[in-house]
């Protein structure tokens, strides 16, 4: 059973997310080019030593390429983050980056449901608001 995050983990995760977002705004273009990268979530380990950073990538066809560029420049990003939060944290968490494709998955499922509805395969035989008397009893 997974334990929920402590208050301190949540605070450190938010601090990392906010400051790393600023680092991406300042240095992102030099690292991954014209792609738009957003930080969707940061998960901190219980000992506050590791940070899993989940990223969404937009404005590019190959979404994996900016993630690979970011991973190649992890040391540079780690140093920039340390410079920003070094006085607030005893130990800055080690960063690891992951692709967050929940938004892409949501759009894919929406298209699938729209297609099913257009093909009248959603299992709706009745108009909305119309009930069968046997169903209510």
C-alpha positions in Angstrom: 0.0 0.0 0.0 1.5 3.3 -1.1 2.0 5.9 1.6 0.8 9.4 0.8 3.3 12.2 0.5 4.2 14.2 3.6 3.7 17.9 3.9 7.4 18.5 3.5 7.6 16.3 0.4 4.8 18.3 -1.1 6.5 21.6 -0.3 9.8 20.5 -1.8 8.0 19.1 -4.9 6.3 22.5 -5.4 9.6 24.4 -4.9 11.4 22.1 -7.4 8.5 22.4 -9.9 8.3 26.2 -9.7 12.1 26.8 -9.9 12.7 24.2 -12.5 10.0 25.8 -14.6 11.9 29.1 -14.4 15.1 27.3 -15.4 13.3 25.9 -18.5 12.0 29.3 -19.4 15.5 30.8 -19.3 17.6 27.9 -20.7 15.1 25.6 -22.4 15.5 27.0 -25.9 19.2 26.3 -25.8 18.6 22.7 -24.6 15.6 21.4 -26.6 14.9 24.1 -29.3 11.5 25.3 -30.2 9.5 22.6 -28.5 7.2 23.7 -25.7 7.9 21.7 -22.5 5.8 22.0 -19.4 6.3 20.4 -16.0 3.1 18.6 -15.1 4.1 17.0 -11.8 7.0 16.4 -9.5 7.2 13.5 -7.1 9.8 13.6 -4.3 11.1 10.5 -2.5 10.5 10.2 1.3 14.1 11.0 2.1 13.9 14.1 -0.3 16.9 13.0 -2.3 15.2 12.1 -5.6 12.8 14.0 -7.7 10.8 12.5 -10.6 9.9 15.3 -12.9 7.0 14.6 -15.3 7.1 16.6 -18.6 4.6 17.3 -21.3 5.9 18.2 -24.8 4.0 20.3 -27.3 4.8 22.0 -30.6 6.8 19.1 -32.1 6.1 15.9 -33.9 8.8 13.8 -32.1 8.0 14.2 -28.5 10.8 11.9 -27.3 13.6 14.1 -28.7 13.2 17.0 -26.3 13.1 14.6 -23.4 16.3 13.0 -24.6 18.0 16.4 -24.9 16.8 17.3 -21.4 18.2 14.0 -20.0 21.5 14.7 -21.8 21.6 18.1 -20.0 20.5 16.9 -16.6 23.7 18.1 -15.0 23.3 21.6 -16.3 19.7 21.7 -15.1 20.7 20.3 -11.7 23.3 23.0 -11.3 20.8 25.7 -12.3 18.2 24.4 -9.8 20.9 24.2 -7.1 21.8 27.8 -7.7 18.1 28.8 -7.3 17.1 26.7 -4.3 20.5 25.9 -2.6 19.9 28.3 0.3 16.4 26.9 1.0 17.2 23.2 0.9 19.9 21.3 2.7 20.2 18.9 -0.2 18.8 19.5 -3.6 17.1 16.4 -5.0 18.6 14.5 -7.9 16.5 15.0 -11.0 15.1 12.3 -13.3 12.8 13.1 -16.2 9.8 11.2 -17.5 7.3 11.8 -20.3 3.8 12.5 -19.1 1.5 11.6 -21.9 -1.8 11.7 -20.1 -3.0 14.6 -22.1 -2.1 12.9 -25.4 -3.9 9.8 -24.1 -7.0 11.8 -23.2 -7.2 13.3 -26.7 -6.7 9.8 -28.2 -9.6 8.4 -26.1 -11.8 11.4 -26.9 -11.2 10.9 -30.7 -12.0 7.2 -30.2 -15.3 7.9 -28.3 -16.3 10.6 -30.9 -15.7 8.0 -33.7 -17.8 5.4 -31.8 -20.6 7.9 -31.3 -20.5 9.0 -34.9 -20.7 5.3 -36.0 -23.6 4.9 -33.5 -21.8 2.2 -31.6 -22.0 3.7 -28.1 -24.9 1.4 -27.1 -27.5 4.1 -26.9 -30.8 2.9 -28.3 -32.9 5.7 -26.8 -32.8 9.4 -26.9 -31.4 11.2 -23.9 -34.0 11.7 -21.2 -36.1 8.8 -22.5 -36.5 5.9 -20.0 -38.0 2.5 -20.2 -40.7 1.8 -17.6 -39.3 -1.6 -16.7 -35.9 -0.1 -16.0 -37.3 2.4 -13.4 -39.1 -0.4 -11.5 
